[in-house]
Amino acid sequence: MPTCENCNNKWSWKQTIIKTASLDPTLICPYCGKKQYQTQKSKTKGGFLIVIVLLPLFIQNLFDIPGAVLFSLFPILMIVVILLYPFIVELSNKEEYINFFRDKQ
């Protein structure tokens, strides 16, 4: 579970889901009220977690699985991702961006 860098309080699973469900990158700590941001490493891990939901599509290419079974896996895997997501969230006091255009000197 994420821990606030200011007050060192650990967020609950429910607080983490509610705070990260917003499109706003600023996450307000429920304990101290200070701004927190999800680390870039944490965002990357979350992106890989989403790939798990798409796993049945890759499995379909390898094995002949009936469509009903394939589509029933999507909601199950989505629930698994939602359950696991708060455990990979890490917080920082500073907002981080991906630097695609690094200055070459």
Contacts in CASP RR format, 6 or more apart in sequence:
PFRMAT RR
TARGET T0000
AUTHOR 0000-0000-0000
METHOD contacts of the structure
MODEL  1
MPTCENCNNKWSWKQTIIKTASLDPTLICPYCGKKQYQTQKSKTKGGFLI
VIVLLPLFIQNLFDIPGAVLFSLFPILMIVVILLYPFIVELSNKEEYINF
FRDKQ
1 10 0 8 1.000
1 11 0 8 1.000
1 12 0 8 1.000
1 13 0 8 1.000
1 16 0 8 1.000
1 86 0 8 1.000
1 87 0 8 1.000
1 89 0 8 1.000
2 10 0 8 1.000
2 11 0 8 1.000
2 16 0 8 1.000
2 36 0 8 1.000
2 86 0 8 1.000
2 89 0 8 1.000
2 90 0 8 1.000
2 91 0 8 1.000
3 9 0 8 1.000
3 10 0 8 1.000
3 11 0 8 1.000
3 91 0 8 1.000
4 11 0 8 1.000
4 29 0 8 1.000
4 31 0 8 1.000
4 32 0 8 1.000
4 34 0 8 1.000
4 36 0 8 1.000
4 91 0 8 1.000
5 36 0 8 1.000
5 91 0 8 1.000
5 92 0 8 1.000
5 93 0 8 1.000
6 29 0 8 1.000
6 32 0 8 1.000
6 34 0 8 1.000
6 36 0 8 1.000
6 93 0 8 1.000
7 29 0 8 1.000
7 31 0 8 1.000
7 32 0 8 1.000
7 34 0 8 1.000
9 29 0 8 1.000
9 31 0 8 1.000
9 32 0 8 1.000
11 19 0 8 1.000
11 29 0 8 1.000
11 30 0 8 1.000
11 86 0 8 1.000
13 86 0 8 1.000
15 30 0 8 1.000
16 85 0 8 1.000
16 86 0 8 1.000
16 89 0 8 1.000
17 82 0 8 1.000
17 85 0 8 1.000
17 86 0 8 1.000
19 27 0 8 1.000
19 28 0 8 1.000
19 30 0 8 1.000
20 27 0 8 1.000
20 38 0 8 1.000
20 85 0 8 1.000
20 86 0 8 1.000
20 89 0 8 1.000
25 37 0 8 1.000
25 38 0 8 1.000
25 95 0 8 1.000
26 35 0 8 1.000
26 36 0 8 1.000
26 37 0 8 1.000
26 95 0 8 1.000
27 35 0 8 1.000
27 36 0 8 1.000
27 37 0 8 1.000
27 38 0 8 1.000
27 91 0 8 1.000
28 34 0 8 1.000
28 35 0 8 1.000
28 36 0 8 1.000
29 35 0 8 1.000
29 36 0 8 1.000
34 93 0 8 1.000
35 93 0 8 1.000
36 91 0 8 1.000
36 92 0 8 1.000
36 93 0 8 1.000
37 91 0 8 1.000
37 92 0 8 1.000
37 93 0 8 1.000
37 94 0 8 1.000
37 95 0 8 1.000
37 96 0 8 1.000
38 89 0 8 1.000
38 90 0 8 1.000
38 91 0 8 1.000
38 92 0 8 1.000
39 90 0 8 1.000
39 91 0 8 1.000
39 92 0 8 1.000
39 96 0 8 1.000
40 96 0 8 1.000
40 97 0 8 1.000
40 98 0 8 1.000
41 90 0 8 1.000
42 88 0 8 1.000
42 89 0 8 1.000
42 90 0 8 1.000
42 91 0 8 1.000
45 88 0 8 1.000
46 85 0 8 1.000
46 88 0 8 1.000
49 81 0 8 1.000
49 84 0 8 1.000
49 85 0 8 1.000
49 88 0 8 1.000
50 81 0 8 1.000
52 77 0 8 1.000
52 80 0 8 1.000
52 81 0 8 1.000
53 74 0 8 1.000
53 77 0 8 1.000
53 78 0 8 1.000
53 81 0 8 1.000
55 73 0 8 1.000
55 77 0 8 1.000
56 65 0 8 1.000
56 70 0 8 1.000
56 73 0 8 1.000
56 74 0 8 1.000
56 77 0 8 1.000
57 70 0 8 1.000
59 65 0 8 1.000
59 70 0 8 1.000
60 67 0 8 1.000
60 70 0 8 1.000
END
